[in-house]
């Protein structure tokens, strides 16, 4: 009986470990939209016109690897290869970071991800994927110039006060501690821009930053 109980206890522990592993299989650290833009190979505005599950080769044990293939209509490319993207691939479930997109051909998305061959890209829950209508005017404008101007800067998330920057080429992202929101004022309305002296600072403005930008400006 002790042996059976020990075996049962081991089984329970294994099941709990497996459940925990699955639950934590997709874990993404919050990132500012600019950081997500800079990290991505491809950033596009697109409509999703269809979706289906497809085979994508086999794993090391010979089992088929499933992915979701989304067919898209690219509206604009903000960053990426010199070719049209017509397919986006993702994992089959959110447990493994798969993304669910609306396929009614009406909803437009900002989609960022990793480049694949033959005009394809792969996306996960950790990538920047937003309904286009939900984006602020500043975010939309920043996709064309401002975000890229700050890709040499580091955006550091402040999780709790006190927090401070550790280098000049760094912007402190404080939305969580000031607003209790991941995507607050800085996320929606600011870009971290590299200044003429090599340091970085938050910028908000109606016009593109001046080349000699030295401080934060408001409209």
C-alpha positions in Angstrom: 0.0 0.0 0.0 2.7 2.6 0.8 4.2 1.8 -2.6 0.9 2.4 -4.3 0.3 5.6 -2.4 3.8 6.8 -3.3 3.2 6.0 -6.9 -0.1 7.9 -6.8 1.5 10.9 -5.2 4.2 10.9 -7.8 1.5 10.7 -10.5 -0.4 13.6 -9.0 2.8 15.7 -8.8 3.6 14.9 -12.4 0.1 15.9 -13.5 0.3 19.1 -11.5 3.7 19.8 -13.0 2.4 19.2 -16.5 -0.6 21.5 -15.9 1.7 24.2 -14.6 4.1 23.8 -17.5 1.2 24.2 -20.0 -0.2 27.1 -18.1 3.1 28.9 -18.2 4.1 27.7 -21.7 3.3 31.2 -23.1 4.7 33.9 -21.0 5.4 37.4 -22.4 7.1 40.3 -20.6 5.2 43.6 -21.2 6.9 45.7 -23.8 6.3 49.3 -25.0 4.9 49.3 -28.6 8.1 51.0 -29.8 10.2 48.2 -28.3 8.0 45.6 -30.0 8.4 47.5 -33.3 12.1 47.5 -33.0 12.3 43.8 -32.1 10.2 42.7 -35.1 11.4 41.7 -38.5 8.1 42.7 -40.1 5.5 45.3 -39.2 2.4 45.7 -41.4 -1.1 47.0 -41.6 -3.4 44.3 -43.0 -6.8 42.7 -43.2 -7.2 39.0 -42.5 -9.3 37.3 -45.2 -9.1 33.7 -44.2 -7.6 31.1 -41.9 -7.1 27.4 -41.7 -5.0 24.8 -39.8 -2.1 23.4 -41.9 0.8 20.9 -41.4 4.2 22.5 -41.0 6.6 19.6 -41.1 7.2 17.1 -38.3 8.8 17.3 -34.9 11.8 15.1 -33.8 9.5 12.2 -33.0 7.8 12.3 -36.5 4.6 13.9 -35.3 3.1 16.5 -37.6 3.4 20.1 -36.4 0.2 22.1 -36.8 0.0 25.8 -37.4 -2.7 28.3 -38.2 -2.3 29.9 -41.6 -4.0 33.3 -42.0 -4.4 34.7 -45.5 -4.0 38.5 -45.4 -4.4 41.6 -47.6 -1.5 43.8 -46.9 -2.4 47.5 -46.8 1.0 49.0 -45.8 4.4 47.8 -44.7 6.1 49.9 -42.1 9.1 47.5 -41.7 10.2 44.4 -43.4 11.5 42.8 -46.6 11.0 44.2 -50.1 8.1 42.0 -51.0 4.4 41.6 -50.3 3.3 39.6 -47.3 0.3 37.4 -48.1 0.4 34.8 -45.3 0.8 34.9 -41.5 1.4 31.8 -39.5 0.9 31.2 -35.8 0.8 28.3 -33.3 -2.6 26.5 -33.0 -3.5 27.6 -29.5 -2.8 30.4 -27.0 -1.2 27.9 -24.7 1.7 27.8 -27.1 1.5 31.6 -27.9 -0.8 31.2 -30.9 -2.7 34.3 -32.0 -6.4 34.4 -32.8 -7.4 36.9 -35.6 -10.8 37.9 -37.0 -11.2 36.6 -40.6 -14.3 38.6 -41.7 -12.3 40.8 -44.1 -13.4 43.9 -42.4 -11.2 44.3 -39.4 -7.7 45.8 -39.9 -4.8 45.0 -37.7 -1.3 46.2 -37.0 0.7 42.9 -37.2 4.3 42.5 -36.2 6.4 39.4 -36.2 9.3 37.4 -37.6 10.0 37.1 -41.3 9.8 33.7 -43.0 10.6 32.8 -46.6 8.3 33.2 -49.6 6.4 36.2 -48.4 5.3 34.7 -45.0 5.7 35.7 -41.4 5.2 34.1 -38.0 3.5 35.8 -35.1 3.0 35.0 -31.4 1.1 36.5 -28.4 4.4 38.2 -27.5 4.4 40.3 -30.7 2.7 43.6 -31.2 -0.7 42.8 -32.7 -3.5 45.4 -32.4 -6.8 46.3 -34.1 -5.9 49.3 -36.2 -8.9 51.3 -34.9 -7.7 50.8 -31.3 -4.4 52.5 -31.9 -3.8 56.2 -30.9 -3.0 58.8 -33.5 0.5 59.1 -32.1 1.1 55.3 -32.4 0.0 55.3 -36.0 2.3 58.3 -36.8 5.2 56.8 -34.9 5.2 53.6 -37.1 6.5 55.6 -40.1 9.4 57.4 -38.4 9.6 58.0 -34.7 9.8 54.4 -33.4 12.7 53.6 -35.8 14.5 56.7 -34.6 14.7 55.3 -31.1 15.6 51.7 -31.9 19.1 52.3 -30.5 17.5 53.4 -27.2 16.5 51.0 -24.4 13.0 51.2 -22.9 13.0 49.9 -19.3 9.7 49.1 -17.6 9.4 50.4 -14.0 7.4 47.7 -12.0 7.6 49.5 -8.7 9.0 52.7 -7.2 11.7 53.7 -6.7 13.2 53.0 -10.2 15.6 54.9 -12.3 17.5 54.7 -15.6 21.0 53.2 -15.5 22.3 54.7 -18.8 21.8 57.9 -20.8 20.5 56.0 -23.8 17.5 54.7 -21.8 13.8 55.8 -21.2 11.9 54.8 -18.1 8.5 53.3 -18.9 6.3 54.1 -15.8 2.7 53.4 -17.0 2.3 50.5 -14.6 3.3 52.4 -11.4 1.6 55.7 -12.3 -1.6 54.4 -13.9 -1.7 50.7 -13.0 -1.9 50.0 -16.8 0.5 48.3 -19.1 -0.6 50.5 -22.0 -1.1 53.9 -20.5 0.0 57.5 -21.4 3.6 56.7 -22.4 2.6 53.6 -24.3 -0.2 55.4 -26.3 1.3 58.8 -26.8 5.1 58.8 -26.5 8.2 57.5 -28.3 11.7 57.2 -26.9 13.9 59.2 -29.2 17.7 59.3 -29.4 18.9 62.9 -29.1 21.9 64.7 -30.7 24.1 64.1 -27.7 23.5 60.3 -27.8 21.1 60.2 -24.8 17.4 59.2 -25.1 14.2 60.8 -23.9 10.5 60.5 -24.3 9.0 62.6 -27.1 5.4 63.6 -27.8 4.6 65.9 -30.6 2.4 66.5 -33.6 5.3 66.9 -36.0 8.3 64.5 -36.5 11.1 65.2 -34.0 13.7 67.8 -35.0 17.1 66.5 -35.9 18.7 68.5 -33.1 16.0 67.3 -30.6 17.1 67.9 -27.0 14.1 67.7 -24.8 10.5 66.5 -24.6 8.0 68.6 -26.6 4.2 68.7 -26.5 1.9 69.8 -29.2 
